[in-house]
Amino acid sequence: MIEKLAINIELFFNDLNTLANKKKLSDLDRVIICHSLLGFSRQEIANIVKLFDQKIRDRLTNNIYPRIAELMCVDQEEIAGNWVKIINFLLNPQKGYKLNPAPQLNSDNFQGSFGRQIFLYPPNQEIVKYQIEGTHFYQQGLYYQAFQCFVMAWNKERKIYGIGNPEVLIYINNCLIEYKKSLLQDKGIKIYTLAVIVPFFHNQGHVAAEILRGIAQIQLQVNLPSFEKISLGTEINLDDIKPSVLLTLICRHIALQILIVNEPNNLYAPYNQTAEKLADLAPQLNLIAIIGHYSSEMTKNALYFYARKGLVLVNSSSTSNELSDLSVGESLSFFRLTTQDSINAKKMADYLNKKVSNQIPKKVAIIYNQNSTYSTSYRNSLKKYLEQDKERFVFIEECSYLSENYYQVEKYLKNIRQDDVNIIIIIPDGGIEPLSLDNAGLISRLNLNNCLIAGSATFYHDNVLHWIHEQNQCHSMNQNQRQIIACIPWHWHSQENGCDSSNSIGQSFCQIGAQLWGTENLTWRSATAFDSVLIILKILEEYQSQVSQCLLTHMNQYFKEKRKHVKGVTGLIQFERSGDRLNPPAEIVAVKWDEEQQKWKWKI
């Protein structure tokens, strides 16, 4: 039934069994119903089950037809032998038996999932079992069962590890929307579909998880009021996913479905196959907009495909200056939430200038990946600002091959150590080449005194904390002798937009995030991802955009022509015509020892 007719036959059997004064269906009854729905005659069914034809006739007349007639609220004579009428009853979407399995999305060059595939696996195999079982039910269109499996996985992971899995929370929301789609629509709740593209293969999935926390959190905040409107909580216990504090966002009459797409981040592919496939699928999936991509290289290549299909790309993490100079068509599709390299680099340069004021000239080493447009862009911007004061900064030979052989990078680091370098600027790429971030860890082995290590936003990872911990088992390291800093758009303890700031949205973001993911597990990648969805919600509220092309038009009119703004987690959000954000945020953070928690942390 599931494969050939897309009918939830288990639900049908369950409803037939709950009728008053009726014994439960026997296995034989179930077999007869299934084969009858598939078009088999009584004689054919009798041959299959090896019984007399009269036996099949008796079961139909005395047990099966009366049940179905009662369920359909008709006389038995109307449906006896009329399996076409019974099938039409079951296929009526209003009856709840018609399944709508999500389309098969996976191919050699594309991986996308509403709930059919798991990308983030925890070490615990019991949790993985729940996850996989949930995907199997989702594939069949059995959304209630899929929901129950995903909730089990969600609760088990929070119990064991103290942190929720954002991918699973997104699938939970998707299941509930599919399960109650007709009722949501009957109540006037509009269902919108967004795609979010994340690099699951970069840094063991940590980057993807950070982004998805922001996406899952705003999806939940949008959907819970809509679930309440249809009284879903009276049927399904939502306490496992419902935060005790919930800030109502802009839109109150919509529900968000999220398509999660894996970004291979393949720098050397001739073009972005993920973007091409997603753009082609957009009409079939009713995509209203896309959140992504992570790296600047992938974003630049993807815009060609989205612009041609009238799709909006809201970017939360790509910072290359190249994205500030797009063609007219591409800039209409582009909205960047994060801070471009020219502004990040200026913030870092100002900090370094202040740090070395009235001191002897400092030797500066720059380590980056010349194959990355982002890494090169940041390097060029920062060097331009620092070279304006040549009396303070002396540049020694650079390392432009951060992504290459381990021993080459190690050799360079030994050389700069002998050269008594004072400042190391390290700019890993956005995961386009796998060795870049791993090689960045070599700086922890230098153990240099009086050396400042400054990194870009891609340097902001827990990996850095692990490296420092390995090299400094005792926390007695003098922070004045060696400091590790980075420039990022947002931090949990940001004085302007963090948990203790005057920004109420930032406060709520941290309060709800602490309940879902644990304290301080939301990063700048989570915050900009959250705000990426927030600006789309504003336009949906303002214009009730129905399709992607309308959303593109309305976003350009609202943000770029009228220059209106939205208050988000990362502060005031406004845009230039290029798609760049006006006055984007930038924060300097440093690695410091937390005495209370007894571990290294990124702090303001």
C-alpha positions, 0 to 999 in steps of 0.5 A: 500500500505504501509503495504502490498507492501511498496509503497509510494502511496501518492507520486504516487498520488501526481505525477499523480496529477502534470501531465499537463492538468489533473484534480486531482484524485478523491477519487474514483480514488484513491480507484480504484488504491489501490484495483487494485494494491492489486489484486482486479478485476473490479467487486470486486471493483464495489461491494466494492464501490457499483457502476456498473462495467461499472463505474469502467471501465470508470474511468480506461480507461478515467482517470487512465490509461492515467495518469499512462501511461504518468508517465511511458512514455509508450503507454496506451495499454501497461499498461491497465489492466496490474497491474503487470507491474505497480507494477513492475514500482512502486517497482523499487528503482530508481523510488522513490516509494519503501519504505524501512522501518527500521527493527522493533528493539524493544523487551523485552530486546532491545530498538533501534531506527533509528527514530522509537522511542523517548527516550528524551522527553521535557516538552512541549507537542507540541514538543512531538507531533511533535516527535511522529508524526515523529516516526510514519512516519519513521515507515512507511518508509515515510522519507520526512514526518518524516524529516519535523516533526523532524525539527519542533520539533528541531526548537520548542525546540531550540526556547523555551529552547535555546538548541537542542535535539541531538536525534532529530538531529540524526533522522533528519540526518537518515531521509535525508539519507534514503530519498536520499539513491539511489542518495547518492550511485549513487554519490559514497557516502558510507553509514555507520551505527554506533550504539551508546549505552546510558543509557536513564534511568540514571540521567533523561537522562542527561548522554545520552543527553551529549553523544548524543550531541557529536555523533549528532554533528560529524554525522552532520559535516560528512553528510552535505558535502555529502548532498551538493554533491547531491545538497540536499539544493536546494530541502530541506532547511537545514539552520535549522540544518546547523551551520554558521561555519563548519569544514570539517572532515577527510572523505568527501565521506561518510554518517553516519547513527546512531542507538540509543540503550538504555542501561538499565544498569542492574548490576544484569542481568546474562549477557548483553542482549542489547549487545547480541541482538545488536551483533546478529542484526549487519549483518542485520543492516550492523553495521560497529562499536559500540560506548558504553557502559556507565558503566564499568560493562556493557562494560566488559559484552558486549565485550564477544558478540562483540568479537565473531562477529568481531565487534569493540567497541569504548568506550568513558566513561568506566574507570575501571582498569579491562578493561586494562586486557582483553583477547586477543580476547576482546582487539582486539575489544576494543578501549577506548577514556577516561582515565582509573582509574589508571591515573585519580586517580594519577592526583587527588592524585597529586592535593591533595598532592599539596593542603595539602603540609606543613600542618598537616595530613588531615582526609580522608573519602571515599564514594563509591559503593562496588557493582560497579567494576568502583567505587571500581577500582577508590577507590583502585587506589586513596587510593594506591597513597595517602597511599604512604604519610601516614604523610599527609593523615589519613584514617577514616572508609569508606562508601562502600554502597553509593547505599543503604538506604538513612538513612544509608548514612546520618548516615555515613555523620553525623559521619564524620562531628563529626569527623572533616573530612578534605577531602571527596572522593566520587565515584558514580557508572556509573548509575548501581544502581539508588540511588548512584548519589542521595545519593551523593547529601547528601554531600551538606547538610554537610555545612562543613568548611575547607573541600575539596570534591573530586569526580571522573568523574561520580561526574561531573554532573549538579546535584552537581551544583543544590545541592550547589545552594540549600544550598547556595542561597547566593553566599558569600560562601568562596571557600577557606573554602570548595571546590568541585573538580572532575577529568575529561578528558575534559572541555569546557575551557580546556587550552589544548583542549578547546574553547580558546586552540591551538587545532583547532579541540577543538575550532571548536567543541566548536564553532559548539556546541555553535550554536547547544546546547548553550555555555558550554553545551558540556561536557567531555562525549560529547567530548569523544563520538565525538572522538570515531566516529572520529577515526573510520572515520580516518580508513574508510578514510585510508582503505575504510573498507567495513564491521565490520571485516575489520574495526576491522583489520584495526583499530588494524593495524593502531593504535595498530601495527603501533602506529599511532595517530589522533588529536581529541577534547581531544588531541592526540589519540593513543592506546596501544595493550590493547585498552587503550589510551596512555597518555589520558587527565585528568583535575581538575575542581572545582565548582565555582560561576560565577559572570557574569551568577549568578550561580554555574558552573564547572570551570577549 
